Amino acid sequence: MTKPRKVSNLLALGILALLTTGRAMHPYEMANMLRRTGKERDLNIKWGSFYTVVQNLEKYGFIEATGSDRDGRRPERTVYAITPAGRAELLDWMRELVAVPQAAFPRFEAALSVLGVLPPDEVTVLLQARVTAIEESVETYREEIAQSSPQVPRIFLIETEYTMAMLEAEAAWVRSLLAELAKETMPGLAEWREFHATGQMAPEFNELLDEGGTATDR
């Protein structure tokens, strides 16, 4: 079971992890390092909230100002370091994230839940386009790993391996669905087509809706 976090934005996880190196950093340096190490993608960072997250980490005692530095004529910038409380929070949060599965609500899953609003033939075209896009993404990740692996230890690439594995699994599932649509073996496909041809729901679908309404009413 997950616990509430005082600062729950995953950007905070990245900042705390950066500061465990023992190197104090100012926010601009943190942001630059997160970009350079690919965390912008891994943590789905919204840069508009960056300084708010830094302020909240300081507010709750997870990081602290240790001084300031100046780069040329630029204004002084506050330098932050992780605190013992911040290190404890990071380790606790990481153990939870690694060990405890959490429900996610991807946009694709949301679309699948109401897929019937599109006609089967259009769905086939769209899913084929999705598989092509996934294959291109996987190839890009594979090239990134090939270019990085001689110099970069695998521990710094495993999130990319995981992303590739999830994409490949999704592509395999979509291909199996496309095969069902192509072979006309998907249960309910005829009724799905009929709905888009006539605008009339099949009796079986209406029964399901009625049952759902009855269950909700109870």
Steps between C-alpha positions, in 0.01 A plus 500: 500500500635841407523786745428870446808711427554858607648560154359238263608642162747251347721794411579514872626142478741601226625804691560304820678226306727758336595648835596162649825535304612730780530792264299809588329655198301805407164442324633585154771237536246244625276562199795475262612169650149355486477589131845360419428167670164447329291548813285754317346202321519242780336720764258676263634833625286812472758776513244763598478338843875463550563789738181422693626146560838633615326741738280224639796270556664780699175580683470143630866473593604256228760739355668805647678806371873472563619818334497672165716531193537744216567434131654806341265797522194290574324547835602275786322167503412301810676165528315207659606174662295202612428469873488180707119525490517534121723196468264297721201616294674409175592150617153434639336628182731292278435182696128558462519574127713192429309253718136611491308485169277800441208533263577726207247653264667538160319692229502194272323292764238774533446493123471121498226520762274685253644366174156410367425862412728457198414259216713181482661584166620837628625338820705259288667787314570690822643195677726427205629857522556452874705184446715679243559790742588256780747316278669828412524596868647162594760533227593847628542366855702206369736738321533712815599194702745382234668840493509538878576150624877498432547799733193495726446229765179304452354629828458838328320348201254258658211747487545510123506119488176495699336753269602292198361183657167667576477641148582164344238330718241759397588457133462122531158541661383749236617266224295218653193725505563599139518132408160439661352792309654382172380141545156613624545284812450772762186431706236767446664632183186449288288692750763774515488536123120493503487784751709724277303397191152555647545698821312226684647318798488120486263343758799343680662840545174654621468222756848577630412869532176414679683271742755772568227752570323261734820426689577869536152579622542249779 
